[in-house]
Amino acid sequence: MRTSSLESPHTHGRWRRVGSAAVTVAALALAGLGTAAHASAVTPTVPTPVSTKTIAAAVARAHVQYTRQCGDTPKKGYAACHALRVTSGTTAFQEEQAAKKGVAPLTVKPNAASDSPTGYGPSDLQSAYGLASAASSSGSGRTIAIVDAYDDPNAESDLAAYRSNYGLSDCTSSNGCFTKVAQDGSANLPTADSGWAGEISLDLDMASAICPNCNITLVEANSSSMDDLGTAVNEAVSLGATSVSNSYGGSEDSTDTTYDSEYFNHPGVAITVSAGDSGYGAEYPATSQYVTAVGGTSLSTSSDSRGWSESVWNTSSTEGTGSGCSAYDPKPSWQTDTGCSNRMEADVSAVADPATGVSVYDTYGTSSSWNTYGGTSASSPIIAGVYALAGSPGSGDYPAQYPYGKAGTSALNDVTSGSNGTCDTDYFCTAGTGYDGPTGWGTPEGVSAFSAG
């Protein structure tokens, strides 16, 4: 059995370091011990003394630790999956659930892997992106394909457990909803891999969360080489998928345009690709001129009319959503930003921050069945699901162009805050009104920005 080596955990805080006083206030707020400084602008009150031990515990719980599910940066011609598995800490979902129950977040068990969900589920995601109505009424007869490397032996049973927990209809091989094949379409599946199995579970669960009425085809490549993964993409299209999600990537190379023509040039099919998890910098195949490049956001509840807020996902200069100007791939005709003469990444975005991550059910090679995941591996299948809800693309269309036709409208949630690194051209790495590299034109608000109509 081939298993992936996992990197050392990474730590992510939902607050930036802005001085010890701010950290203390944030910690106190998390612990339910905040001062009354905001209650009155006229008469400040004296804060209740809190021990340094309590503050330290609150600060620690305000962070999550996570690991890269598929290991280190891949060698030339290969890709790594973009799944990030939370290993400890309290997630946004846990904190929000504690608040609803009137429980101080300090008492929440700081472990995001457990026997019950610890991240956002289908109703949360559908609410955040205005998809509840479409998810209920649309998707029947349409197929989302998931392309990943290696085999997840528990893929079908884990998917069944996820869907059962959230009250989604059965999606099994026996009822024709779920299909798993090798890259050549056969039942001769590749070697099992515990790292990619987590990626597979994440992808299947997110496709289910967004389009519960869709059929799902899992195509497993023999390896993580671009040739094998690309062959699996071709097979997914040949099997009739109208949305194909790819949650992997690697460094750009001068040979990428060859991969474009061989594997990703499929008009009439929405091919989504993760933008990457290493912060500012372009990745392939997200920079393919034929795909929808999907960036990542941090997602949390809000008191505004939408009920949710988003910013660019960024943990550090090397951890966050990818973006950038391709060194090799030409600019598609529908992309109109002026700072990059080649293909610009990304087009749209969805939740990817592990600290505001999604619940995933995975039992292959894990110590706990429920885990919280992040990374742009989550955002790619989410957007693939939105395309599926929106209907079949035009036969000659590249669906990546659809959001551009709705740019600046209420069909997309414009993400205007945050950055994923340092760059010479501001919008390449910094969010702002309108188009920017880290989040593209924004996140879905319903399906109209992803429809041919």
C-alpha positions as CSV (number, residue, x, y, z in Angstrom):
1,M,0.0,0.0,0.0
2,R,1.4,3.4,-1.0
3,T,0.9,6.1,1.6
4,S,1.7,9.8,1.4
5,S,4.1,11.4,3.9
6,L,2.5,14.5,5.5
7,E,4.3,17.7,6.2
8,S,4.6,19.3,9.6
9,P,1.5,21.1,10.7
10,H,0.9,24.7,9.9
11,T,-0.7,27.1,12.3
12,H,-3.4,29.6,11.3
13,G,-4.8,32.4,13.4
14,R,-8.0,34.2,12.5
15,W,-6.5,37.4,13.9
16,R,-3.2,39.0,12.7
17,R,-0.6,40.1,15.2
18,V,-1.4,43.8,15.8
19,G,0.2,44.1,19.2
20,S,-0.2,42.5,22.6
21,A,-3.1,44.6,23.6
22,A,-5.1,43.6,20.6
23,V,-4.2,39.9,21.1
24,T,-5.3,40.2,24.7
25,V,-8.7,41.8,23.8
26,A,-9.2,39.1,21.1
27,A,-8.4,36.4,23.5
28,L,-10.7,37.8,26.1
29,A,-13.5,38.0,23.6
30,L,-13.0,34.4,22.5
31,A,-13.0,33.3,26.1
32,G,-16.2,35.1,26.9
33,L,-14.3,37.4,29.1
34,G,-14.1,40.6,27.0
35,T,-14.1,44.0,28.4
36,A,-17.0,46.5,28.1
37,A,-14.9,49.0,26.2
38,H,-17.3,48.9,23.2
39,A,-20.4,49.3,25.3
40,S,-19.9,52.9,26.0
41,A,-17.9,55.5,24.1
42,V,-18.2,57.9,27.0
43,T,-17.5,56.0,30.2
44,P,-15.0,53.2,29.9
45,T,-15.2,50.4,32.4
46,V,-12.4,48.6,34.1
47,P,-11.8,45.2,32.6
48,T,-12.1,42.2,34.9
49,P,-8.6,40.8,35.7
50,V,-7.9,37.6,33.8
51,S,-4.9,35.3,34.4
52,T,-2.2,35.0,31.7
53,K,-2.9,31.3,31.6
54,T,-6.5,32.0,30.6
55,I,-5.4,34.4,28.0
56,A,-2.8,32.0,26.6
57,A,-5.4,29.2,26.4
58,A,-7.8,31.5,24.6
59,V,-5.2,32.6,22.1
60,A,-4.2,29.0,21.4
61,R,-7.8,28.0,20.8
62,A,-8.2,30.9,18.3
63,H,-5.8,29.1,16.0
64,V,-6.0,25.9,14.1
65,Q,-3.2,23.7,13.0
66,Y,-3.4,21.8,9.7
67,T,-1.3,19.6,7.5
68,R,-0.9,19.3,3.8
69,Q,-2.8,16.1,2.9
70,C,-0.5,15.2,-0.1
71,G,2.9,16.2,1.1
72,D,5.6,18.4,-0.4
73,T,5.8,20.5,-3.6
74,P,5.7,18.0,-6.5
75,K,8.5,17.5,-9.0
76,K,8.3,18.8,-12.6
77,G,5.4,17.1,-14.5
78,Y,3.6,16.1,-11.4
79,A,0.9,17.7,-9.1
80,A,0.1,17.8,-5.4
81,C,-3.4,17.9,-4.1
82,H,-4.5,21.1,-2.4
83,A,-6.3,19.6,0.6
84,L,-5.4,20.9,4.0
85,R,-6.6,18.8,6.9
86,V,-7.1,20.5,10.3
87,T,-5.4,18.6,13.1
88,S,-6.2,20.8,16.1
89,G,-7.8,24.0,17.2
90,T,-11.3,25.4,17.1
91,T,-12.8,26.2,13.8
92,A,-15.2,29.0,12.9
93,F,-18.1,26.5,12.8
94,Q,-17.3,25.3,16.3
95,E,-17.2,28.8,17.6
96,E,-20.4,29.8,15.9
97,Q,-22.2,26.7,17.3
98,A,-20.9,27.4,20.8
99,A,-22.2,31.0,20.5
100,K,-25.7,29.7,19.4
101,K,-25.8,27.5,22.5
102,G,-24.5,30.2,24.8
103,V,-21.4,28.3,25.5
104,A,-18.1,30.1,26.0
105,P,-15.8,29.2,23.1
106,L,-13.0,28.6,25.7
107,T,-14.9,25.4,26.7
108,V,-15.0,24.0,23.2
109,K,-12.8,21.0,22.7
110,P,-9.8,22.2,20.7
111,N,-9.7,19.4,18.2
112,A,-11.2,19.6,14.7
113,A,-11.1,15.9,14.1
114,S,-13.9,14.0,15.9
115,D,-16.8,11.8,15.8
116,S,-19.1,14.6,14.7
117,P,-18.8,17.4,12.2
118,T,-16.6,20.3,13.1
119,G,-16.8,22.4,9.9
120,Y,-19.3,23.9,7.7
121,G,-21.9,21.5,6.1
122,P,-24.2,21.7,3.1
123,S,-26.8,24.1,4.6
124,D,-24.0,26.5,5.6
125,L,-22.5,26.5,2.2
126,Q,-25.8,26.8,0.4
127,S,-26.7,29.7,2.6
128,A,-23.4,31.4,2.1
129,Y,-23.7,31.3,-1.7
130,G,-27.4,31.7,-2.2
131,L,-27.8,28.2,-3.5
132,A,-30.5,26.6,-1.2
133,S,-33.3,26.9,-3.7
134,A,-31.2,25.7,-6.7
135,A,-29.8,22.8,-4.6
136,S,-33.3,21.6,-3.8
137,S,-34.7,21.9,-7.3
138,S,-31.9,21.5,-9.8
139,G,-29.1,19.1,-10.8
140,S,-31.0,15.9,-11.6
141,G,-29.5,14.1,-14.6
142,R,-26.3,16.1,-14.5
143,T,-22.9,14.7,-13.6
144,I,-20.0,16.2,-11.7
145,A,-16.7,14.4,-12.3
146,I,-14.0,14.4,-9.7
147,V,-10.5,13.8,-10.9
148,D,-7.8,12.8,-8.4
149,A,-4.8,10.5,-8.2
150,Y,-4.7,7.0,-6.7
151,D,-7.5,5.1,-5.1
152,D,-9.7,5.7,-2.1
153,P,-11.0,2.3,-1.2
154,N,-13.6,3.8,1.1
155,A,-14.8,6.5,-1.3
156,E,-18.4,5.2,-1.7
157,S,-19.0,4.2,1.9
158,D,-17.6,7.5,3.2
159,L,-19.7,9.5,0.8
160,A,-22.8,7.6,2.0
161,A,-22.0,8.4,5.6
162,Y,-21.6,12.1,4.8
163,R,-24.8,12.3,2.8
164,S,-26.7,10.4,5.4
165,N,-25.6,12.6,8.2
166,Y,-26.8,15.7,6.4
167,G,-30.0,14.2,5.1
168,L,-29.0,14.1,1.5
169,S,-30.4,11.5,-0.8
170,D,-28.5,8.3,-1.4
171,C,-25.8,8.4,-4.1
172,T,-24.5,4.9,-4.6
173,S,-23.2,2.7,-7.4
174,S,-26.3,0.5,-7.0
175,N,-28.8,3.4,-7.8
176,G,-26.6,4.7,-10.6
177,C,-25.7,8.0,-8.9
178,F,-22.1,7.2,-8.0
179,T,-19.5,5.8,-10.3
180,K,-15.8,5.1,-9.7
181,V,-13.4,4.2,-12.5
182,A,-9.7,4.3,-13.4
183,Q,-8.3,6.8,-15.8
184,D,-9.0,4.5,-18.7
185,G,-12.6,4.0,-17.6
186,S,-12.0,0.5,-16.4
187,A,-12.5,-1.1,-13.0
188,N,-8.8,-1.7,-12.7
189,L,-8.2,0.9,-10.1
190,P,-4.8,2.4,-9.1
191,T,-2.9,1.8,-5.9
192,A,-4.6,3.2,-2.7
193,D,-3.1,6.3,-1.1
194,S,-4.2,7.7,2.2
195,G,-3.2,11.2,1.3
196,W,-5.2,11.5,-1.9
197,A,-8.0,9.5,-0.2
198,G,-8.6,12.6,2.0
199,E,-8.6,14.8,-1.1
200,I,-11.1,12.5,-2.8
201,S,-13.5,12.5,0.3
202,L,-13.3,16.3,0.4
203,D,-14.1,16.6,-3.3
204,L,-17.0,14.1,-3.2
205,D,-18.5,15.8,-0.1
206,M,-18.3,19.3,-1.5
207,A,-19.9,18.2,-4.8
208,S,-22.7,16.6,-2.8
209,A,-23.1,19.7,-0.5
210,I,-23.6,22.0,-3.4
211,C,-25.5,19.8,-5.9
212,P,-27.1,17.0,-3.9
213,N,-29.3,15.9,-6.9
214,C,-26.3,15.5,-9.2
215,N,-24.7,12.2,-10.2
216,I,-21.0,12.0,-9.3
217,T,-18.2,10.2,-11.3
218,L,-14.9,9.7,-9.6
219,V,-12.0,9.1,-12.0
220,E,-8.8,8.0,-10.4
221,A,-5.6,8.6,-12.2
222,N,-2.8,6.0,-11.9
223,S,-0.4,8.6,-10.4
224,S,-0.1,12.3,-9.8
225,S,1.7,13.0,-13.0
226,M,0.1,15.6,-15.2
227,D,-0.2,13.0,-18.0
228,D,-2.1,10.6,-15.9
229,L,-4.3,13.3,-14.3
230,G,-4.9,14.8,-17.8
231,T,-5.9,11.4,-19.2
232,A,-8.4,11.1,-16.3
233,V,-9.9,14.5,-17.3
234,N,-10.4,13.3,-20.8
235,E,-12.0,10.2,-19.5
236,A,-14.4,12.2,-17.3
237,V,-15.5,14.2,-20.3
238,S,-16.0,11.2,-22.4
239,L,-18.2,9.7,-19.7
240,G,-20.6,12.6,-20.0
241,A,-19.7,15.0,-17.1
242,T,-20.6,18.6,-17.7
243,S,-18.5,19.8,-14.7
244,V,-15.1,18.4,-13.9
245,S,-13.3,19.4,-10.7
246,N,-9.5,19.3,-10.3
247,S,-8.1,20.0,-6.9
248,Y,-4.4,19.8,-7.6
249,G,-1.6,21.7,-9.2
250,G,2.1,22.4,-9.5
251,S,4.7,24.9,-10.8
252,E,4.2,26.3,-14.2
253,D,6.4,25.1,-17.1
254,S,6.9,25.9,-20.8
255,T,5.2,22.5,-21.6
256,D,1.9,23.6,-20.1
257,T,0.4,24.8,-23.4
258,T,0.9,21.2,-24.6
259,Y,-1.1,19.9,-21.7
260,D,-3.7,22.5,-22.5
261,S,-4.4,21.2,-25.9
262,E,-4.2,17.5,-24.9
263,Y,-6.2,17.5,-21.7
264,F,-8.1,20.7,-20.9
265,N,-9.5,22.0,-24.1
266,H,-13.1,20.8,-23.7
267,P,-15.6,23.4,-24.9
268,G,-19.1,22.7,-23.5
269,V,-17.6,21.4,-20.2
270,A,-17.0,23.4,-17.0
271,I,-13.5,22.4,-15.8
272,T,-12.6,23.9,-12.5
273,V,-9.1,24.0,-11.0
274,S,-7.8,24.9,-7.6
275,A,-5.7,28.1,-7.5
276,G,-3.2,26.6,-5.1
277,D,-2.4,26.9,-1.3
278,S,1.0,28.5,-1.3
279,G,0.1,32.1,-1.4
280,Y,0.8,34.5,-4.2
281,G,2.2,32.8,-7.3
282,A,0.6,31.2,-10.4
283,E,0.1,27.5,-10.6
284,Y,-0.8,25.0,-13.4
285,P,-3.4,23.8,-14.4
286,A,-5.2,26.8,-12.8
287,T,-3.5,29.0,-15.4
288,S,-4.8,27.0,-18.3
289,Q,-6.7,29.2,-20.7
290,Y,-9.5,26.6,-20.9
291,V,-10.4,26.2,-17.2
292,T,-12.1,28.1,-14.4
293,A,-9.3,29.0,-11.9
294,V,-10.8,29.0,-8.4
295,G,-9.3,31.1,-5.6
296,G,-10.0,30.8,-1.9
297,T,-11.6,32.9,0.8
298,S,-12.1,33.0,4.6
299,L,-15.8,32.6,5.3
300,S,-17.6,33.6,8.5
301,T,-21.1,34.5,9.6
302,S,-22.1,38.2,9.6
303,S,-24.9,40.4,10.9
304,D,-25.5,42.0,7.5
305,S,-28.3,41.1,5.1
306,R,-26.3,38.3,3.4
307,G,-25.5,36.8,6.7
308,W,-21.9,35.9,5.7
309,S,-18.7,37.8,5.1
310,E,-15.5,36.8,3.2
311,S,-12.0,38.0,2.7
312,V,-8.9,36.7,0.9
313,W,-7.6,33.5,2.6
314,N,-4.1,34.2,3.7
315,T,-2.2,32.5,6.6
316,S,1.3,33.7,5.7
317,S,3.4,34.6,2.7
318,T,3.6,30.9,1.7
319,E,0.2,29.7,2.9
320,G,-3.0,31.0,1.3
321,T,-4.9,31.1,-1.9
322,G,-2.8,31.2,-5.1
323,S,-3.0,33.9,-7.8
324,G,-0.8,35.5,-10.4
325,C,0.0,36.2,-14.0
326,S,1.0,33.1,-16.0
327,A,4.4,33.0,-17.5
328,Y,3.4,30.8,-20.4
329,D,-0.4,30.4,-21.0
330,P,-2.0,33.0,-23.3
331,K,-4.8,35.2,-22.2
332,P,-8.3,34.0,-23.2
333,S,-10.4,36.5,-25.1
334,W,-12.9,36.9,-22.3
335,Q,-10.4,38.0,-19.7
336,T,-10.0,41.7,-19.8
337,D,-7.6,42.8,-17.0
338,T,-4.8,45.0,-18.3
339,G,-1.9,44.3,-15.9
340,C,-1.2,40.8,-17.2
341,S,-0.7,40.1,-20.9
342,N,-1.0,36.3,-20.3
343,R,-3.6,34.2,-18.5
344,M,-4.5,35.7,-15.1
345,E,-5.4,33.5,-12.1
346,A,-8.1,33.4,-10.6
347,D,-11.6,33.8,-12.1
348,V,-13.9,33.2,-9.1
349,S,-13.5,31.9,-5.5
350,A,-15.1,30.1,-2.6
351,V,-14.2,29.1,1.0
352,A,-10.7,27.6,1.4
353,D,-9.4,28.8,4.8
354,P,-8.9,25.7,7.1
355,A,-9.9,27.9,10.1
356,T,-13.3,28.4,8.4
357,G,-13.2,25.0,6.8
358,V,-15.7,22.4,5.8
359,S,-16.7,19.1,7.3
360,V,-15.5,15.9,5.5
361,Y,-16.1,12.3,6.3
362,D,-13.0,10.1,5.6
363,T,-12.1,6.8,7.1
364,Y,-9.1,5.6,5.0
365,G,-5.9,6.1,6.9
366,T,-7.3,8.5,9.5
367,S,-7.8,8.3,13.2
368,S,-11.2,10.0,13.2
369,S,-14.0,9.8,10.7
370,W,-15.0,13.5,10.7
371,N,-12.4,16.0,9.8
372,T,-12.3,19.7,8.9
373,Y,-10.6,20.5,5.6
374,G,-9.6,23.7,3.8
375,G,-7.4,24.6,0.9
376,T,-8.5,25.5,-2.6
377,S,-9.3,21.8,-2.9
378,A,-12.5,22.8,-1.2
379,S,-13.3,25.7,-3.5
380,S,-12.9,23.9,-6.8
381,P,-15.6,21.2,-6.3
382,I,-17.9,23.9,-4.7
383,I,-17.7,25.9,-8.0
384,A,-18.0,22.7,-10.1
385,G,-21.2,22.1,-8.2
386,V,-22.5,25.6,-8.9
387,Y,-21.9,25.1,-12.6
388,A,-23.8,21.8,-12.4
389,L,-26.7,23.6,-10.7
390,A,-26.7,26.3,-13.4
391,G,-27.3,23.8,-16.2
392,S,-25.4,22.5,-19.2
393,P,-22.9,24.9,-20.8
394,G,-23.2,26.0,-24.4
395,S,-21.7,23.3,-26.6
396,G,-19.0,25.6,-27.9
397,D,-18.4,27.7,-24.8
398,Y,-15.6,27.8,-22.2
399,P,-17.7,28.2,-19.1
400,A,-14.9,30.2,-17.4
401,Q,-16.2,33.1,-19.4
402,Y,-19.6,33.1,-17.8
403,P,-18.8,34.9,-14.5
404,Y,-17.1,37.7,-16.6
405,G,-20.5,38.4,-18.2
406,K,-22.0,39.0,-14.7
407,A,-19.0,41.0,-13.4
408,G,-19.9,43.7,-11.0
409,T,-23.5,42.5,-10.5
410,S,-25.4,41.0,-7.6
411,A,-24.8,37.5,-9.1
412,L,-21.4,37.6,-7.4
413,N,-20.2,38.5,-4.0
414,D,-17.3,40.9,-4.5
415,V,-14.5,40.1,-2.1
416,T,-12.8,43.4,-1.4
417,S,-10.5,42.8,1.6
418,G,-7.2,40.9,2.2
419,S,-4.2,39.8,0.2
420,N,-2.2,36.7,-0.3
421,G,1.3,38.1,-0.5
422,T,3.4,40.8,-2.0
423,C,3.4,41.7,-5.7
424,D,4.4,44.6,-8.0
425,T,1.0,44.9,-9.6
426,D,-1.5,45.5,-6.7
427,Y,-4.5,43.5,-7.9
428,F,-2.4,40.4,-8.6
429,C,-2.3,39.7,-4.9
430,T,-4.6,42.2,-3.1
431,A,-8.4,42.2,-3.1
432,G,-10.4,45.3,-4.1
433,T,-13.6,46.4,-5.7
434,G,-14.0,44.5,-9.0
435,Y,-11.6,42.0,-10.3
436,D,-8.5,40.8,-8.4
437,G,-6.2,37.8,-8.6
438,P,-6.9,36.1,-5.2
439,T,-10.7,36.0,-5.6
440,G,-11.4,36.8,-9.2
441,W,-14.8,38.4,-9.6
442,G,-15.9,37.0,-6.3
443,T,-18.0,34.2,-4.9
444,P,-21.4,32.8,-6.1
445,E,-24.6,34.5,-5.1
446,G,-26.9,32.0,-6.8
447,V,-26.2,30.3,-10.1
448,S,-26.8,33.0,-12.7
449,A,-23.1,33.9,-13.0
450,F,-22.3,30.3,-13.9
451,S,-25.0,29.8,-16.6
452,A,-24.9,30.0,-20.3
453,G,-28.2,32.0,-20.3
